Amino acid sequence: MSVRKYSCLLFQLSVGIYLLGALFFIGRKTNLESSTSSSNLWETLSAYNTHLQKDVPQYDAKFDAQPDSYIIDPPNLPYTQQVSLPPATNKTERQAAAFIVLVRNSELQGMLQSMHDVEGRFNQKFNYPWVFLNEEPFTEEFEKLTTMAAAPSKTYYGLVNESMWGYPSWIDQTKAAKMREIMKNLPYGKSESYRHMCRFQSGFFWRHPLVSSLNLEYYWRVEPDVRYFCDLDYDPFLYMKQNKKKYAFNISFKEHSGTIVTLWDTVKNFAIESTKKGKNYFPHKVTDTIFKFISTNDGESYNGCHFWTNFEIARLDLWHTEAYQEFFEYLDRNGGFFYERWGDAPIHSIFAALFLHKDEVHFFNDIGYKHSIYQHCPAEDRLIRRCTCNPSDSLDFTDNMSCLTEYMEARHYDQPNDKRTVNDMLLIKK
């Protein structure tokens, strides 16, 4: 048995003993009369322990060491990308960073699954804190079980109030309801709560009082029922800092056009009106950005490509910039969060593509990840030996809905004679 597998089993055993001990204490203290019943706790713990036994990695001792670099070699594309990795160690100084989760009490079991993967693959070695946010008060059961699952990591719990999870005064709620009915056959088209969630993730999570009080520099967004398949033996927050990365992703995908009908026109109008006021928020040359990730016809239209924000590692101050705050306020005033179904994923992605230098955006290819039925699994031989996923299951360069090809092409776009800026592209009227 390898040292890594042995450590993993010890961690699982210690968590199980701790949880059972806590359950015994809770049962004695409440005498089975608390709002969280003993039977419910047993059911939840049993389900959690079942998750702990799944997908225990079977490592080849000859190949489980983290490589110092690897090469991304996309099929049918005329270029490669070499990625250098920092040394495998947990002795580095911890960054001002945390996992940030928007979650409901009803998603407890799925949250425990996600925490199990994150802790087992990475955080049991680094002990970054967890920040949980909910539009309703967390239950005692949720707080106790997630605190136990986080092992030595700190956990924080915050309430999202109506100012961040409600209708702003300029929204016609009758019109919004009619539009939800019209869009009922689109993904989440009829969901009111989904729209509040997308607006919150776009414009408020980064200024929630709890998040602000922690003085974080970086965050890693985690959601319930996601899977992490690969061991991570270096600190991605430190990697971001040392390499001056401001936004990182894992899966890129195309948005359903019916949910964002007027989004691109609104983005272009924002640039036009900002320019009239003497503000140029997007001064980078097109060749220095990943602009072509989101538009392949010189800005005439948006191709729907975006990074899935259910996995997102970024600098919090990216959203605190004047450019993003003005950008969000303009979009919010337009009403598309409620009259259409604008998601935080295309909004974050469009802004990152317009605002950041291409070297400030990072693809965490070495992190195997799954959300819903879609997953990313690294195909490189030096990486896959550390994972429990199958590269053939990745959407990456094979699925028509994947935008990884567009990302790689945008990153490698280099035409010396193209002097146009991103702002120039947004001002062009066809």
Phi and psi in degrees as a GROMACS rama.xvg file:
@    title "Ramachandran Plot"
@    xaxis  label "Phi"
@    yaxis  label "Psi"
@TYPE xy
-71.4971  159.751  SER-2
-61.0078  -38.4426  VAL-3
-64.3874  -45.2332  ARG-4
-66.4983  -38.694  LYS-5
-61.8824  -42.189  TYR-6
-64.4013  -39.4563  SER-7
-62.1008  -42.7347  CYS-8
-67.9809  -37.9489  LEU-9
-62.7669  -40.5461  LEU-10
-61.8107  -44.4596  PHE-11
-63.7106  -41.9158  GLN-12
-64.0261  -42.3788  LEU-13
-66.7373  -38.939  SER-14
-64.5849  -42.3791  VAL-15
-62.1954  -43.8565  GLY-16
-62.8018  -42.1097  ILE-17
-62.7876  -43.8424  TYR-18
-64.9904  -41.62  LEU-19
-66.8134  -38.6431  LEU-20
-62.7842  -42.3219  GLY-21
-64.7906  -38.7919  ALA-22
-62.5691  -42.1458  LEU-23
-61.3393  -43.1879  PHE-24
-63.6751  -44.3682  PHE-25
-61.9489  -42.0801  ILE-26
-62.3267  -40.733  GLY-27
-68.5652  -41.4905  ARG-28
-67.693  -39.8764  LYS-29
-92.7368  -14.5616  THR-30
54.1917  36.0476  ASN-31
65.183  22.35  LEU-32
-115.868  3.68085  GLU-33
-75.9668  170.327  SER-34
-65.9108  -25.1579  SER-35
-97.9593  107.096  THR-36
-72.7684  155.317  SER-37
-61.7716  -40.0053  SER-38
-64.2605  -38.2849  SER-39
-65.7495  -39.1725  ASN-40
-64.5323  -42.9253  LEU-41
-61.248  -41.1439  TRP-42
-63.096  -44.3721  GLU-43
-66.4914  -44.122  THR-44
-64.658  -38.6276  LEU-45
-62.2891  -43.7871  SER-46
-63.6492  -40.5797  ALA-47
-63.8814  -44.2438  TYR-48
-65.8242  -30.3235  ASN-49
-63.7739  -41.6722  THR-50
-61.5286  -38.2647  HIS-51
-60.5124  -26.3012  LEU-52
-87.3792  -7.19381  GLN-53
-86.5906  145.326  LYS-54
54.3639  38.0174  ASP-55
-65.7014  120.592  VAL-56
-64.6901  137.856  PRO-57
-105.735  93.2665  GLN-58
-84.8538  145.28  TYR-59
-87.4286  116.184  ASP-60
-59.4901  -22.0057  ALA-61
-79.0785  -18.6044  LYS-62
-128.232  11.423  PHE-63
-87.5758  -0.641969  ASP-64
-73.9419  140.956  ALA-65
-66.8849  131.279  GLN-66
-73.0201  159.785  PRO-67
-85.7052  -14.7365  ASP-68
-165.33  166.196  SER-69
-154.33  166.91  TYR-70
-120.864  126.282  ILE-71
-85.4998  119.986  ILE-72
-125.063  83.6841  ASP-73
-63.5961  139.167  PRO-74
-68.8933  139.749  PRO-75
66.8107  18.5941  ASN-76
-122.145  142.479  LEU-77
-87.0971  31.0741  PRO-78
-156.646  162.864  TYR-79
-126.914  170.248  THR-80
-139.113  122.838  GLN-81
-93.1783  134.257  GLN-82
-119.8  123.759  VAL-83
-94.9744  137.405  SER-84
-110.066  147.626  LEU-85
-72.6332  164.965  PRO-86
-59.4938  147.601  PRO-87
-75.2884  108.64  ALA-88
-163.206  149.848  THR-89
-112.779  20.2945  ASN-90
-92.5818  -0.832759  LYS-91
-74.7888  159.27  THR-92
-66.4635  133.98  GLU-93
-70.6506  143.972  ARG-94
-91.0206  166.613  GLN-95
-79.5342  84.8069  ALA-96
-148.431  161.639  ALA-97
-160.987  161.444  ALA-98
-84.2408  130.71  PHE-99
-116.19  128.153  ILE-100
-130.731  126.968  VAL-101
-99.6493  118.482  LEU-102
-151.69  151.788  VAL-103
-99.6594  159.104  ARG-104
-59.2745  -36.0878  ASN-105
-68.2426  -12.0515  SER-106
-98.8881  20.44  GLU-107
-56.748  -50.2486  LEU-108
-61.908  -43.0192  GLN-109
-64.5067  -31.6131  GLY-110
-69.288  -40.5837  MET-111
-62.645  -36.7857  LEU-112
-60.9277  -48.4166  GLN-113
-62.7615  -41.5598  SER-114
-65.3384  -38.7303  MET-115
-57.9239  -45.0118  HIS-116
-66.8314  -46.9389  ASP-117
-63.937  -44.3235  VAL-118
-66.6632  -45.8081  GLU-119
-68.2027  -37.9668  GLY-120
-81.0136  -29.4888  ARG-121
-142.412  -56.993  PHE-122
-77.6247  -17.0733  ASN-123
-64.0316  -17.9489  GLN-124
-92.9576  -18.6731  LYS-125
-122.519  -24.2459  PHE-126
59.4153  47.3266  ASN-127
-79.0548  147.625  TYR-128
-74.3561  163.529  PRO-129
-112.99  134.999  TRP-130
-119.153  115.311  VAL-131
-105.937  131.204  PHE-132
-123.122  144.417  LEU-133
-151.719  141.704  ASN-134
-77.5118  -6.61559  GLU-135
-125.826  156.782  GLU-136
-58.9716  139.166  PRO-137
-69.8768  143.834  PHE-138
-76.9124  160.454  THR-139
-61.1804  -39.51  GLU-140
-60.6379  -45.5383  GLU-141
-61.4991  -47.298  PHE-142
-64.771  -42.6991  GLU-143
-65.478  -46.5113  LYS-144
-72.8981  -35.6123  LEU-145
-72.781  -32.0218  THR-146
-65.5926  -42.5454  THR-147
-64.2329  -42.5427  MET-148
-66.3404  -27.6077  ALA-149
-77.2773  -4.32736  ALA-150
55.6134  -127.621  ALA-151
-77.0362  -8.67709  PRO-152
-69.1  147.834  SER-153
-76.4441  150.629  LYS-154
-128.346  141.292  THR-155
-128.795  146.603  TYR-156
-130.507  125.021  TYR-157
-130.215  147.904  GLY-158
-98.0669  133.602  LEU-159
-92.4673  114.122  VAL-160
-86.5913  179.834  ASN-161
-65.0782  -24.9268  GLU-162
-66.148  -21.5003  SER-163
-111.357  -7.26398  MET-164
-138.642  51.5212  TRP-165
-152.925  179.863  GLY-166
-82.9962  127.608  TYR-167
-68.8093  161.85  PRO-168
-62.8489  -25.8041  SER-169
-85.4153  -1.36916  TRP-170
-89.9165  128.865  ILE-171
-83.4022  103.694  ASP-172
-67.7996  -28.0141  GLN-173
-66.1428  -43.9318  THR-174
-63.8604  -41.3119  LYS-175
-60.9026  -41.4005  ALA-176
-64.8167  -40.0471  ALA-177
-64.0917  -40.1583  LYS-178
-67.9796  -35.1598  MET-179
-62.9924  -38.0811  ARG-180
-67.4969  -40.3451  GLU-181
-63.5949  -34.3645  ILE-182
-96.4798  15.6703  MET-183
-61.4872  -22.7993  LYS-184
-91.9062  0.180397  ASN-185
-92.2975  159.141  LEU-186
-55.8845  122.486  PRO-187
55.2149  20.3568  TYR-188
-63.3088  -29.1417  GLY-189
-98.2267  -3.01116  LYS-190
-82.0353  123.122  SER-191
-77.7821  -43.7206  GLU-192
-64.7929  -33.7823  SER-193
-62.7549  -37.3943  TYR-194
-67.2177  -41.0263  ARG-195
-62.7324  -38.8996  HIS-196
-63.1596  -46.7045  MET-197
-63.4913  -38.7216  CYS-198
-67.4879  -41.0665  ARG-199
-63.3536  -45.8561  PHE-200
-67.9237  -26.71  GLN-201
-78.151  -42.9597  SER-202
-123.238  -0.44826  GLY-203
-135.427  -27.7088  PHE-204
-58.6707  -35.6862  PHE-205
-74.6089  -10.2549  TRP-206
-123.047  18.6665  ARG-207
-62.6975  140.034  HIS-208
-54.6899  -38.8162  PRO-209
-65.962  -45.5563  LEU-210
-62.0768  -43.5038  VAL-211
-62.9145  -36.579  SER-212
-68.2622  -20.1755  SER-213
-87.3834  -7.6093  LEU-214
53.2795  48.8838  ASN-215
-79.6159  146.742  LEU-216
-100.244  -35.1931  GLU-217
-131.396  156.934  TYR-218
-139.832  156.256  TYR-219
-125.34  114.534  TRP-220
-82.0455  130.578  ARG-221
-127.629  145.608  VAL-222
-125.683  162.871  GLU-223
-64.8699  153.091  PRO-224
61.0718  34.8952  ASP-225
-108.927  159.017  VAL-226
-121.484  142.38  ARG-227
-120.789  125.181  TYR-228
-105.506  -12.0615  PHE-229
-124.093  141.826  CYS-230
-68.9563  140.778  ASP-231
-124.717  110.484  LEU-232
-106.947  15.7527  ASP-233
-133.349  166.798  TYR-234
-91.1234  110.264  ASP-235
-65.9422  -28.261  PRO-236
-65.7007  -43.8078  PHE-237
-65.3468  -39.0822  LEU-238
-58.957  -45.244  TYR-239
-59.0405  -43.9824  MET-240
-68.1367  -47.9546  LYS-241
-64.9976  -29.6816  GLN-242
-103.309  10.0867  ASN-243
57.5711  39.6092  LYS-244
-88.3286  141.898  LYS-245
-116.422  -19.2757  LYS-246
-146.945  134.984  TYR-247
-136.36  147.264  ALA-248
-137.699  175.994  PHE-249
-132.177  -43.583  ASN-250
-122.82  136.863  ILE-251
-120.993  145.224  SER-252
-151.218  163.763  PHE-253
-97.0305  133.767  LYS-254
-81.0868  146.861  GLU-255
-66.9177  122.362  HIS-256
-61.7393  -26.6788  SER-257
-69.8836  -13.3455  GLY-258
-93.4903  -11.5942  THR-259
-135.941  43.9987  ILE-260
-55.1022  -44.2659  VAL-261
-106.818  7.01706  THR-262
-60.4897  -48.6674  LEU-263
-65.4907  -41.3662  TRP-264
-61.2361  -36.4304  ASP-265
-67.821  -39.9938  THR-266
-61.4186  -44.7752  VAL-267
-65.4185  -39.4636  LYS-268
-64.6748  -34.8491  ASN-269
-60.5791  -44.7511  PHE-270
-64.8582  -40.6907  ALA-271
-63.2975  -48.4324  ILE-272
-69.5797  -35.7172  GLU-273
-64.9649  -40.9009  SER-274
-63.1886  -40.1808  THR-275
-60.9758  -29.8591  LYS-276
-87.2796  4.3712  LYS-277
86.7237  14.7004  GLY-278
-109.223  127.169  LYS-279
-118.73  97.2008  ASN-280
-84.4689  -10.3653  TYR-281
-129.153  67.8721  PHE-282
-84.7683  -10.3187  PRO-283
-62.7053  147.959  HIS-284
-68.049  148.6  LYS-285
-55.4699  -39.4265  VAL-286
-66.8559  -16.1535  THR-287
-96.6942  2.60813  ASP-288
-125.728  -177.99  THR-289
-107.048  37.9147  ILE-290
-53.0931  -40.3462  PHE-291
-71.3304  -5.46404  LYS-292
-68.4819  -32.1604  PHE-293
-105.693  -13.5793  ILE-294
-149.418  123.683  SER-295
-106.856  10.1704  THR-296
-128.842  42.9171  ASN-297
58.8392  37.4218  ASP-298
85.7934  1.69754  GLY-299
-62.8567  -37.7979  GLU-300
-147.827  165.416  SER-301
-96.8024  130.096  TYR-302
-84.1574  -1.55277  ASN-303
88.7352  -5.39741  GLY-304
-69.4342  135.099  CYS-305
-154.264  160.896  HIS-306
-87.3439  137.654  PHE-307
-72.1923  117.797  TRP-308
-81.9427  -1.62461  THR-309
-67.1392  -18.5281  ASN-310
-121.958  117.885  PHE-311
-156.245  124.406  GLU-312
-120.587  126.141  ILE-313
-157.368  167.343  ALA-314
-80.4839  131.79  ARG-315
-65.3304  -32.5408  LEU-316
-71.39  -8.24057  ASP-317
-60.6766  -39.8711  LEU-318
-82.2488  -15.0284  TRP-319
-88.3513  -3.25292  HIS-320
-64.3627  152.439  THR-321
-57.3298  -39.2504  GLU-322
-59.445  -47.4606  ALA-323
-72.9048  -39.1462  TYR-324
-62.7288  -42.8756  GLN-325
-66.7424  -38.6354  GLU-326
-60.0838  -50.3882  PHE-327
-64.4348  -45.2028  PHE-328
-60.0406  -38.1018  GLU-329
-66.1434  -45.6725  TYR-330
-63.1642  -41.6038  LEU-331
-63.0915  -42.1867  ASP-332
-64.5995  -26.8135  ARG-333
-70.0128  -26.2562  ASN-334
92.5906  4.20709  GLY-335
-66.6593  -18.8947  GLY-336
-63.859  -31.4768  PHE-337
-110.197  -34.1275  PHE-338
-82.8501  -23.0858  TYR-339
-118.966  -137.434  GLU-340
-151.077  59.5414  ARG-341
-64.6454  130.946  TRP-342
-97.3083  155.868  GLY-343
-67.6481  -25.4733  ASP-344
-64.9234  -53.8415  ALA-345
-63.9959  -31.7499  PRO-346
-69.4025  -47.1419  ILE-347
-61.1221  -43.2899  HIS-348
-68.1135  -44.3892  SER-349
-60.5027  -45.7869  ILE-350
-63.0891  -44.8244  PHE-351
-60.1165  -40.6449  ALA-352
-68.391  -33.1915  ALA-353
-82.4147  -34.5833  LEU-354
-99.7296  -36.73  PHE-355
-91.5968  151.565  LEU-356
-69.5926  146.326  HIS-357
-60.8498  -26.4863  LYS-358
-76.8531  -7.82495  ASP-359
-91.1786  -2.88555  GLU-360
-108.11  133.911  VAL-361
-127.965  139.133  HIS-362
-101.559  111.737  PHE-363
-80.7277  71.5002  PHE-364
-63.7837  -28.1443  ASN-365
-80.8351  -0.567585  ASP-366
-102.747  110.892  ILE-367
-74.8746  133.392  GLY-368
-150.085  146.79  TYR-369
-140.66  134.174  LYS-370
-135.034  129.296  HIS-371
58.9825  -131.071  SER-372
-95.7539  -0.247763  ILE-373
-105.125  144.305  TYR-374
-147.529  158.846  GLN-375
-116.831  131.752  HIS-376
-134.62  123.87  CYS-377
-61.184  136.331  PRO-378
-92.1444  -14.7972  ALA-379
-68.974  133.967  GLU-380
-58.5217  -35.9598  ASP-381
-72.6363  -14.6974  ARG-382
-102.886  -41.9702  LEU-383
-65.2493  -22.991  ILE-384
-68.0566  -11.1682  ARG-385
-105.084  10.5553  ARG-386
-124.58  164.267  CYS-387
-117.589  31.7473  THR-388
-119.058  172.385  CYS-389
-115.596  119.434  ASN-390
-56.4817  -26.9896  PRO-391
-68.7125  -14.4825  SER-392
-88.7352  -5.29327  ASP-393
-73.5801  147.278  SER-394
-81.8142  -41.4581  LEU-395
17.6844  -107.658  ASP-396
-95.9205  6.63863  PHE-397
-112.232  -29.738  THR-398
-85.1537  135.531  ASP-399
-64.2415  -20.9331  ASN-400
-85.5753  -12.0342  MET-401
-74.5195  146.115  SER-402
-116.641  18.9918  CYS-403
-67.9075  -33.3907  LEU-404
-62.4353  -44.7128  THR-405
-61.7753  -38.2533  GLU-406
-64.275  -47.3743  TYR-407
-64.1515  -39.4482  MET-408
-66.4453  -40.9351  GLU-409
-65.4023  -40.2196  ALA-410
-64.2559  -33.0826  ARG-411
-97.8099  5.43022  HIS-412
-67.235  121.16  TYR-413
-148.878  92.7514  ASP-414
-117.185  102.808  GLN-415
-55.1576  -27.7229  PRO-416
-83.7648  -6.80568  ASN-417
-86.78  99.8863  ASP-418
-98.3286  3.36469  LYS-419
-67.821  144.336  ARG-420
-93.9025  166.001  THR-421
-61.178  -40.8809  VAL-422
-62.2237  -38.992  ASN-423
-56.6172  -42.8032  ASP-424
-65.1049  -35.988  MET-425
-74.9395  -22.3711  LEU-426
-85.4032  -13.8033  LEU-427
-68.945  129.435  ILE-428
-108.435  126.261  LYS-429
